[in-house]
Amino acid sequence: MNFRTLATLEFFCTYTTSTSAAFNPRSSCWQNRLRFNNFNCKQSQLYQTRDSSSNSASHEKTAIETIAESLRSNAFKKVLVVSGAGVSVAAGIPDFRSPGSGLYDNLHKYDLPYPEAIFDVDFYNQNPQPFVTLAKEIWPGVNYRPTLTHCFFSLLDKKGILRRVYTQNIDGLEAVAGVSEDKLVECHGHFRSSACIKCRTPFDATVCQSTMIERGEAPKCNSCGGSVKPDIVFFGEVMPSRFSDLVHYDVASSDLVIVLGSSLLVSPVCHIPDWVKSTTPRLLMNRDLVGTFGKVNDVFMKGDCDDSVRELCRLVGWEDELDAIYASTQSKK
């Protein structure tokens, strides 16, 4: 993989944390520390919303409302977002790993030797048809439209406070929702360009789309005759260099991290929430508690992503703007 080692990144994050830790009451990291320490958090304490079993409802409300107040007052200026398959479930796209409903549990019709083969470059070279069939279904903007959560990313962008969205998804719905290309890192690739899997010669993306969707076939390279696919990162391929080019700066400069709809199981994206400074607040909007969430400055909104996003935007006062963006994305062009 064309990516610096985890050890290097952990050293980098340790360095950026230690060099910014000197007391400066006007620095953003210390303001965040003072603000969130008012919660009287313990190291193991976690705040959940919409959980009737919790005995700290007043503290839960304070935690979410504190984040909302900071967003409303523009105290957060560099919001870093990490999104997973859960943000697209409301669009009708299944996630990968949910038992029974996940993509990997519903690939029987493709007659694969193992579920992950559909994203295996060697298998695609031998038999591209399963992925072609899947691509016809999930091609961005064809059958699915952005969710409220994708529109929330776009709203952060329009507000000028989005540092970056790191998405593990290949559905391209962040871009369809209006997130600018400069603010988007599609860690596992996208459908907007394509190339030959053998010689890597670029191939016209519109021709690739029409060949797959209209003819149900994998395009052939004009140079070597190899199979062409969209620039989705398959097993056996390197991640886009854009990830390693930007992640160092983004984790060091972010002042709020929001993780949504992710199991935080796939490396290296799953490590992003751990690479930010220890003083940076982290908000998890997810059905389940994942990763290392549960530390000081962590907030957990338990539930579906769209419900949590709407609740946060309601508290901030952005609900009408969110709905306007959502409405504008729902008609197919």
LOTOR-400785 format. One record per residue (C-alpha): x, y, z negated; residue number from 1. Coordinates in nm, 4 decimals. Each point is the difference from the previous one (the first is absolute). Example, Ala and Ser with C-alpha at 12.3 -4.5 7.8 and 13.67 -1.06 7.14 Angstrom:
% LOTOR-400785
<x=1.2300	y=-0.4500	z=-0.7800	seq=1>
<x=0.1370	y=0.3440	z=0.0660	seq=2>
//
This chain:
% LOTOR-400785
<x=0.0000	y=0.0000	z=0.0000	seq=1>
<x=0.1326	y=0.3422	z=0.0941	seq=2>
<x=-0.0525	y=0.1407	z=-0.3453	seq=3>
<x=0.2203	y=0.0882	z=-0.2927	seq=4>
<x=0.0056	y=-0.2562	z=-0.2714	seq=5>
<x=-0.2313	y=0.0126	z=-0.2964	seq=6>
<x=0.2981	y=0.0462	z=-0.2291	seq=7>
<x=0.1007	y=0.3135	z=0.1884	seq=8>
<x=-0.3485	y=0.1427	z=-0.0264	seq=9>
<x=-0.0233	y=-0.0826	z=-0.3695	seq=10>
<x=0.3314	y=0.1803	z=-0.0536	seq=11>
<x=-0.1312	y=0.2937	z=0.2012	seq=12>
<x=-0.3143	y=0.0271	z=-0.2083	seq=13>
<x=0.1947	y=-0.0337	z=-0.3243	seq=14>
<x=0.2292	y=0.2773	z=0.1190	seq=15>
<x=-0.2796	y=0.2352	z=0.1013	seq=16>
<x=-0.1781	y=-0.0626	z=-0.3293	seq=17>
<x=0.3083	y=0.0601	z=-0.2127	seq=18>
<x=0.1100	y=0.3110	z=0.1871	seq=19>
<x=-0.3443	y=0.1567	z=-0.0345	seq=20>
<x=-0.0484	y=-0.0934	z=-0.3647	seq=21>
<x=0.1803	y=0.2983	z=-0.1558	seq=22>
<x=-0.2541	y=0.2075	z=-0.1898	seq=23>
<x=-0.1422	y=0.2811	z=0.2079	seq=24>
<x=-0.3504	y=0.0926	z=-0.1163	seq=25>
<x=-0.0747	y=0.1661	z=0.3328	seq=26>
<x=0.0916	y=-0.3021	z=0.2118	seq=27>
<x=-0.2864	y=-0.1941	z=0.1534	seq=28>
<x=0.1137	y=-0.3321	z=-0.1511	seq=29>
<x=0.0031	y=0.1412	z=-0.3542	seq=30>
<x=-0.3340	y=0.1757	z=0.0530	seq=31>
<x=-0.1426	y=-0.3340	z=0.1072	seq=32>
<x=0.1567	y=-0.1689	z=-0.3047	seq=33>
<x=-0.1444	y=0.2588	z=-0.2402	seq=34>
<x=-0.3404	y=-0.0136	z=0.1690	seq=35>
<x=-0.0318	y=-0.3763	z=-0.0044	seq=36>
<x=0.1574	y=-0.0517	z=-0.3410	seq=37>
<x=-0.3015	y=0.1849	z=-0.1393	seq=38>
<x=-0.1862	y=-0.3257	z=0.0559	seq=39>
<x=0.1959	y=-0.1484	z=-0.2965	seq=40>
<x=0.0809	y=-0.2957	z=0.2220	seq=41>
<x=0.1716	y=-0.3071	z=-0.1324	seq=42>
<x=0.2302	y=-0.1920	z=0.2316	seq=43>
<x=-0.2550	y=-0.2795	z=0.0438	seq=44>
<x=-0.3094	y=0.2194	z=0.0172	seq=45>
<x=-0.2015	y=0.0212	z=0.3203	seq=46>
<x=-0.3033	y=0.2057	z=0.0991	seq=47>
<x=-0.2841	y=-0.1585	z=0.1931	seq=48>
<x=-0.3196	y=0.1466	z=0.1371	seq=49>
<x=-0.3340	y=-0.1708	z=0.0456	seq=50>
<x=0.0961	y=-0.2715	z=-0.2484	seq=51>
<x=-0.2603	y=-0.0366	z=-0.2718	seq=52>
<x=0.2263	y=-0.2262	z=-0.2052	seq=53>
<x=0.2475	y=0.2792	z=-0.0677	seq=54>
<x=-0.0077	y=0.1726	z=-0.3398	seq=55>
<x=0.1829	y=0.3146	z=0.1157	seq=56>
<x=-0.2586	y=0.1579	z=0.2292	seq=57>
<x=0.0782	y=0.3535	z=-0.1165	seq=58>
<x=0.3702	y=-0.0506	z=0.0750	seq=59>
<x=-0.0828	y=-0.1537	z=0.3377	seq=60>
<x=-0.2013	y=0.3053	z=0.0932	seq=61>
<x=0.2783	y=0.2296	z=-0.1127	seq=62>
<x=0.2578	y=-0.1839	z=0.2098	seq=63>
<x=-0.2004	y=0.0126	z=0.3234	seq=64>
<x=-0.1218	y=0.3523	z=-0.0618	seq=65>
<x=0.3543	y=0.1162	z=-0.0701	seq=66>
<x=0.1102	y=-0.1278	z=0.3394	seq=67>
<x=-0.3082	y=0.1583	z=0.1584	seq=68>
<x=0.0726	y=0.3332	z=-0.1686	seq=69>
<x=0.3593	y=-0.0100	z=0.1210	seq=70>
<x=-0.1153	y=-0.0706	z=0.3562	seq=71>
<x=-0.2582	y=0.2780	z=-0.0195	seq=72>
<x=0.2585	y=0.2520	z=-0.1230	seq=73>
<x=0.2555	y=-0.1127	z=0.2614	seq=74>
<x=0.2413	y=-0.1115	z=-0.2718	seq=75>
<x=0.0783	y=-0.3070	z=0.2094	seq=76>
<x=0.1692	y=0.1036	z=0.3225	seq=77>
<x=0.1620	y=-0.3220	z=0.1226	seq=78>
<x=-0.2400	y=-0.2910	z=-0.0336	seq=79>
<x=0.1428	y=-0.3338	z=0.1062	seq=80>
<x=-0.2530	y=-0.2653	z=0.1065	seq=81>
<x=0.0524	y=-0.3758	z=0.0310	seq=82>
<x=-0.2920	y=-0.1811	z=0.1611	seq=83>
<x=-0.0782	y=-0.3647	z=0.0599	seq=84>
<x=-0.2629	y=-0.2115	z=0.1701	seq=85>
<x=-0.2600	y=0.0817	z=-0.2644	seq=86>
<x=-0.0506	y=0.3504	z=0.1393	seq=87>
<x=-0.1329	y=-0.1465	z=0.3255	seq=88>
<x=-0.2355	y=-0.2591	z=-0.1463	seq=89>
<x=-0.2895	y=0.2489	z=0.0045	seq=90>
<x=0.0578	y=0.0404	z=0.3746	seq=91>
<x=-0.0702	y=-0.3706	z=0.0435	seq=92>
<x=0.3610	y=-0.1088	z=0.0366	seq=93>
<x=0.0843	y=-0.2871	z=-0.2371	seq=94>
<x=0.3049	y=0.0200	z=-0.2203	seq=95>
<x=0.2602	y=-0.2738	z=0.0245	seq=96>
<x=0.0026	y=-0.1806	z=-0.3311	seq=97>
<x=-0.3429	y=0.0107	z=-0.1671	seq=98>
<x=-0.1081	y=-0.3624	z=-0.0558	seq=99>
<x=-0.2832	y=-0.0947	z=0.2305	seq=100>
<x=-0.0372	y=0.3349	z=0.1781	seq=101>
<x=0.3616	y=0.0893	z=0.0820	seq=102>
<x=0.1405	y=-0.0216	z=0.3508	seq=103>
<x=0.2350	y=-0.2856	z=-0.0817	seq=104>
<x=-0.2914	y=-0.2090	z=-0.1293	seq=105>
<x=-0.2027	y=0.0533	z=0.3176	seq=106>
<x=0.2364	y=-0.0857	z=0.2835	seq=107>
<x=-0.1225	y=-0.3546	z=0.0604	seq=108>
<x=-0.1430	y=0.0914	z=0.3395	seq=109>
<x=0.3498	y=0.0836	z=0.1242	seq=110>
<x=0.1322	y=-0.3517	z=-0.0691	seq=111>
<x=0.3230	y=0.1295	z=-0.1517	seq=112>
<x=0.2705	y=-0.2220	z=-0.1512	seq=113>
<x=-0.0049	y=0.2348	z=-0.3037	seq=114>
<x=-0.1919	y=0.3286	z=-0.0556	seq=115>
<x=0.2984	y=0.2357	z=0.0240	seq=116>
<x=0.0850	y=-0.1397	z=0.3462	seq=117>
<x=-0.2358	y=0.2518	z=0.1534	seq=118>
<x=0.2604	y=0.2642	z=-0.0879	seq=119>
<x=0.3064	y=-0.2133	z=0.0759	seq=120>
<x=0.2055	y=0.1232	z=0.2953	seq=121>
<x=0.1256	y=-0.3475	z=0.0921	seq=122>
<x=-0.3528	y=-0.1416	z=-0.0042	seq=123>
<x=-0.1224	y=0.2965	z=0.2080	seq=124>
<x=0.2691	y=-0.0750	z=0.2580	seq=125>
<x=-0.1344	y=-0.3543	z=0.0322	seq=126>
<x=-0.3707	y=0.0729	z=-0.0402	seq=127>
<x=-0.1083	y=0.3671	z=0.0015	seq=128>
<x=-0.3722	y=-0.0754	z=0.0317	seq=129>
<x=-0.0929	y=-0.0062	z=-0.3723	seq=130>
<x=0.1456	y=0.3473	z=-0.0557	seq=131>
<x=-0.1540	y=0.1302	z=0.3224	seq=132>
<x=-0.3412	y=-0.1159	z=-0.1220	seq=133>
<x=0.0562	y=0.1660	z=-0.3374	seq=134>
<x=0.1311	y=0.3188	z=0.1636	seq=135>
<x=-0.3199	y=0.0325	z=0.2034	seq=136>
<x=-0.1914	y=0.0111	z=-0.3270	seq=137>
<x=0.2196	y=0.2353	z=-0.2040	seq=138>
<x=0.1342	y=0.2385	z=0.2661	seq=139>
<x=-0.0214	y=0.3500	z=-0.1554	seq=140>
<x=-0.3076	y=0.2001	z=0.0921	seq=141>
<x=-0.1678	y=-0.2807	z=0.1945	seq=142>
<x=-0.2142	y=-0.1836	z=-0.2548	seq=143>
<x=0.0834	y=0.1704	z=-0.3286	seq=144>
<x=-0.0122	y=0.3554	z=-0.1292	seq=145>
<x=0.1850	y=0.1652	z=-0.2906	seq=146>
<x=-0.1242	y=-0.0451	z=-0.3545	seq=147>
<x=-0.0531	y=0.2707	z=-0.2587	seq=148>
<x=0.3458	y=-0.0840	z=-0.1352	seq=149>
<x=0.1689	y=0.0592	z=0.3361	seq=150>
<x=-0.1801	y=0.3351	z=0.0121	seq=151>
<x=0.1334	y=0.0807	z=-0.3476	seq=152>
<x=0.3524	y=-0.0357	z=0.1392	seq=153>
<x=-0.0952	y=0.2392	z=0.2785	seq=154>
<x=-0.1426	y=0.2434	z=-0.2550	seq=155>
<x=0.3255	y=-0.0019	z=-0.1969	seq=156>
<x=0.1795	y=0.0735	z=0.3264	seq=157>
<x=-0.2326	y=0.2891	z=0.0817	seq=158>
<x=0.0524	y=0.1384	z=-0.3510	seq=159>
<x=0.3736	y=0.0058	z=0.0683	seq=160>
<x=0.0877	y=-0.2153	z=-0.3011	seq=161>
<x=0.0617	y=-0.3371	z=0.1664	seq=162>
<x=0.3637	y=-0.1044	z=-0.0171	seq=163>
<x=-0.0554	y=-0.3190	z=0.1954	seq=164>
<x=-0.2292	y=-0.3012	z=0.0415	seq=165>
<x=0.1808	y=-0.3329	z=-0.0003	seq=166>
<x=-0.2487	y=-0.2480	z=0.1367	seq=167>
<x=0.0441	y=-0.3757	z=0.0208	seq=168>
<x=-0.2926	y=-0.0208	z=0.2430	seq=169>
<x=0.0138	y=-0.0405	z=0.3764	seq=170>
<x=-0.3552	y=0.1173	z=0.0714	seq=171>
<x=0.1091	y=0.3588	z=0.0696	seq=172>
<x=-0.3010	y=0.1486	z=-0.1785	seq=173>
<x=0.2106	y=0.2591	z=-0.1825	seq=174>
<x=0.0855	y=0.1603	z=0.3345	seq=175>
<x=-0.3604	y=-0.0339	z=0.1214	seq=176>
<x=-0.1097	y=0.1833	z=-0.3160	seq=177>
<x=0.2283	y=0.2903	z=0.0892	seq=178>
<x=0.3156	y=-0.0541	z=-0.2058	seq=179>
<x=0.2758	y=0.1696	z=0.1966	seq=180>
<x=0.2694	y=-0.2273	z=0.1421	seq=181>
<x=0.2684	y=0.1859	z=-0.1950	seq=182>
<x=-0.1706	y=-0.0925	z=-0.3287	seq=183>
<x=-0.0468	y=-0.3664	z=0.0841	seq=184>
<x=0.2343	y=-0.2962	z=-0.0394	seq=185>
<x=-0.1573	y=-0.3139	z=0.1433	seq=186>
<x=0.2308	y=-0.2463	z=-0.1692	seq=187>
<x=-0.1140	y=-0.2988	z=0.2024	seq=188>
<x=-0.0329	y=0.1787	z=0.3324	seq=189>
<x=-0.2919	y=0.1189	z=0.2122	seq=190>
<x=-0.1853	y=-0.0488	z=0.3279	seq=191>
<x=0.0901	y=0.3349	z=0.1593	seq=192>
<x=0.3067	y=-0.1404	z=0.1767	seq=193>
<x=0.1050	y=-0.3416	z=0.1244	seq=194>
<x=0.3078	y=-0.1867	z=0.1215	seq=195>
<x=0.1267	y=-0.3345	z=0.1245	seq=196>
<x=0.0872	y=-0.2390	z=-0.2830	seq=197>
<x=0.3021	y=-0.1324	z=0.1941	seq=198>
<x=0.1804	y=0.2960	z=0.1544	seq=199>
<x=-0.1758	y=0.2741	z=-0.2035	seq=200>
<x=-0.0731	y=0.2015	z=0.3147	seq=201>
<x=-0.2816	y=0.2463	z=-0.0784	seq=202>
<x=-0.3327	y=-0.0758	z=0.1663	seq=203>
<x=-0.2897	y=0.2343	z=0.0732	seq=204>
<x=-0.2236	y=-0.0176	z=-0.3091	seq=205>
<x=-0.3198	y=0.0721	z=0.1928	seq=206>
<x=0.0742	y=-0.2856	z=0.2393	seq=207>
<x=0.0750	y=-0.2252	z=-0.2960	seq=208>
<x=-0.3326	y=0.0942	z=-0.1575	seq=209>
<x=-0.2052	y=-0.0562	z=0.3128	seq=210>
<x=0.1724	y=-0.3313	z=0.0745	seq=211>
<x=-0.0683	y=-0.1328	z=-0.3484	seq=212>
<x=-0.3473	y=0.1403	z=-0.0523	seq=213>
<x=-0.1509	y=-0.0254	z=0.3460	seq=214>
<x=0.1801	y=-0.3057	z=0.1358	seq=215>
<x=0.0794	y=-0.1762	z=-0.3276	seq=216>
<x=0.3599	y=-0.0626	z=0.1027	seq=217>
<x=0.3477	y=0.0919	z=-0.1178	seq=218>
<x=0.1680	y=0.2392	z=0.2461	seq=219>
<x=0.3227	y=-0.1079	z=0.1676	seq=220>
<x=0.3150	y=0.2095	z=0.0043	seq=221>
<x=0.0825	y=0.1599	z=0.3350	seq=222>
<x=0.3716	y=-0.0464	z=-0.0667	seq=223>
<x=0.0423	y=-0.3560	z=-0.1287	seq=224>
<x=-0.3456	y=-0.1557	z=0.0093	seq=225>
<x=-0.0167	y=-0.0444	z=-0.3772	seq=226>
<x=-0.3135	y=0.0489	z=-0.2041	seq=227>
<x=-0.0871	y=0.3549	z=-0.1010	seq=228>
<x=-0.1705	y=0.0946	z=-0.3254	seq=229>
<x=-0.0864	y=0.3207	z=-0.1835	seq=230>
<x=0.2710	y=0.1329	z=-0.2297	seq=231>
<x=-0.1375	y=-0.1863	z=-0.3002	seq=232>
<x=0.2722	y=-0.1386	z=-0.2270	seq=233>
<x=-0.0176	y=-0.3786	z=0.0108	seq=234>
<x=0.1826	y=-0.2410	z=-0.2269	seq=235>
<x=0.3508	y=-0.0221	z=0.1435	seq=236>
<x=0.0105	y=0.3663	z=0.1064	seq=237>
<x=0.1544	y=0.3020	z=-0.1717	seq=238>
<x=-0.2087	y=0.2756	z=-0.1528	seq=239>
<x=-0.0123	y=0.3354	z=0.1772	seq=240>
<x=0.3005	y=0.2142	z=-0.0885	seq=241>
<x=-0.2414	y=0.2790	z=-0.0968	seq=242>
<x=-0.0526	y=-0.1753	z=-0.3332	seq=243>
<x=0.3655	y=0.0077	z=-0.1062	seq=244>
<x=0.0463	y=0.3447	z=0.1544	seq=245>
<x=-0.2655	y=0.1586	z=-0.2224	seq=246>
<x=-0.0562	y=-0.2066	z=-0.3134	seq=247>
<x=0.3033	y=0.1311	z=-0.1917	seq=248>
<x=-0.1100	y=0.3617	z=0.0299	seq=249>
<x=-0.3682	y=-0.0722	z=-0.0537	seq=250>
<x=0.0358	y=-0.1941	z=-0.3250	seq=251>
<x=0.2405	y=0.2593	z=-0.1396	seq=252>
<x=-0.2170	y=0.3009	z=0.0841	seq=253>
<x=-0.3522	y=-0.1275	z=-0.0724	seq=254>
<x=-0.1880	y=0.1386	z=-0.3012	seq=255>
<x=-0.2955	y=-0.2431	z=0.0097	seq=256>
<x=-0.0210	y=-0.3563	z=0.1323	seq=257>
<x=-0.3334	y=-0.1554	z=0.0978	seq=258>
<x=-0.0179	y=-0.3716	z=0.0772	seq=259>
<x=-0.3206	y=-0.1293	z=0.1575	seq=260>
<x=-0.1258	y=-0.3416	z=0.1047	seq=261>
<x=0.3289	y=-0.1848	z=-0.0257	seq=262>
<x=0.1108	y=-0.3205	z=-0.1677	seq=263>
<x=0.3537	y=0.1453	z=-0.0128	seq=264>
<x=0.1428	y=-0.3354	z=0.0996	seq=265>
<x=0.1753	y=0.0747	z=0.3297	seq=266>
<x=0.3534	y=0.1365	z=-0.0197	seq=267>
<x=0.1356	y=0.2627	z=0.0395	seq=268>
<x=-0.3220	y=0.2066	z=-0.0028	seq=269>
<x=-0.1088	y=-0.1494	z=-0.3315	seq=270>
<x=0.3028	y=0.1607	z=-0.1691	seq=271>
<x=-0.0840	y=0.3589	z=0.0973	seq=272>
<x=-0.2014	y=0.0733	z=-0.3186	seq=273>
<x=0.2994	y=-0.1139	z=-0.2055	seq=274>
<x=0.2507	y=0.2137	z=0.1885	seq=275>
<x=-0.1536	y=0.3348	z=-0.0974	seq=276>
<x=0.1246	y=0.1939	z=-0.3009	seq=277>
<x=-0.1188	y=-0.1350	z=-0.3336	seq=278>
<x=-0.1705	y=0.3330	z=-0.0700	seq=279>
<x=-0.2142	y=-0.0163	z=0.3135	seq=280>
<x=-0.3665	y=-0.0823	z=-0.0702	seq=281>
<x=-0.1255	y=-0.3136	z=0.1789	seq=282>
<x=-0.3660	y=-0.0559	z=0.0850	seq=283>
<x=-0.1217	y=-0.3477	z=0.0990	seq=284>
<x=-0.3351	y=-0.0323	z=0.1794	seq=285>
<x=-0.0508	y=-0.3731	z=0.0301	seq=286>
<x=-0.2207	y=-0.2915	z=-0.0918	seq=287>
<x=0.2822	y=-0.1564	z=-0.1992	seq=288>
<x=0.2909	y=0.1160	z=-0.2085	seq=289>
<x=0.3136	y=-0.0665	z=0.2051	seq=290>
<x=0.3723	y=0.0575	z=0.0028	seq=291>
<x=0.1528	y=0.1752	z=-0.2990	seq=292>
<x=-0.2983	y=0.2260	z=-0.0678	seq=293>
<x=-0.0678	y=0.0427	z=-0.3705	seq=294>
<x=0.2842	y=0.2339	z=-0.0878	seq=295>
<x=-0.0085	y=0.3505	z=-0.1415	seq=296>
<x=-0.1486	y=0.2430	z=0.2565	seq=297>
<x=-0.1956	y=-0.2801	z=0.1716	seq=298>
<x=-0.3723	y=0.0243	z=0.0664	seq=299>
<x=-0.2101	y=-0.2909	z=0.1285	seq=300>
<x=-0.3340	y=0.0604	z=0.1732	seq=301>
<x=-0.1430	y=-0.3498	z=0.0192	seq=302>
<x=-0.2367	y=-0.0710	z=0.2890	seq=303>
<x=-0.0366	y=0.0387	z=0.3742	seq=304>
<x=0.2210	y=0.2617	z=0.1625	seq=305>
<x=-0.2822	y=0.2029	z=0.1555	seq=306>
<x=-0.1870	y=0.0234	z=-0.3317	seq=307>
<x=0.3119	y=0.1143	z=-0.1836	seq=308>
<x=0.0889	y=0.2526	z=0.2710	seq=309>
<x=-0.3500	y=0.1483	z=-0.0089	seq=310>
<x=0.0096	y=0.0262	z=-0.3795	seq=311>
<x=0.3385	y=0.1750	z=0.0068	seq=312>
<x=-0.1111	y=0.2395	z=0.2731	seq=313>
<x=-0.3185	y=0.0743	z=-0.1938	seq=314>
<x=0.2062	y=0.0964	z=-0.3036	seq=315>
<x=0.2335	y=0.2140	z=0.2112	seq=316>
<x=-0.2845	y=0.1665	z=0.1903	seq=317>
<x=0.0962	y=-0.1415	z=0.3392	seq=318>
<x=-0.2971	y=-0.2308	z=0.0573	seq=319>
<x=-0.1644	y=0.2103	z=0.2723	seq=320>
<x=0.3279	y=0.0362	z=0.1897	seq=321>
<x=0.0581	y=-0.3743	z=-0.0275	seq=322>
<x=-0.3454	y=-0.0775	z=0.1363	seq=323>
<x=0.0495	y=0.2455	z=0.2876	seq=324>
<x=0.3214	y=-0.1712	z=0.1081	seq=325>
<x=-0.1639	y=-0.3405	z=-0.0318	seq=326>
<x=-0.2979	y=0.1035	z=0.2125	seq=327>
<x=0.2301	y=0.1324	z=0.2710	seq=328>
<x=0.1810	y=-0.3351	z=0.0298	seq=329>
<x=-0.2963	y=-0.2334	z=0.0327	seq=330>
<x=-0.0924	y=0.0518	z=0.3648	seq=331>
<x=0.2014	y=-0.2025	z=0.2500	seq=332>
<x=0.1562	y=0.2175	z=0.2684	seq=333>
//
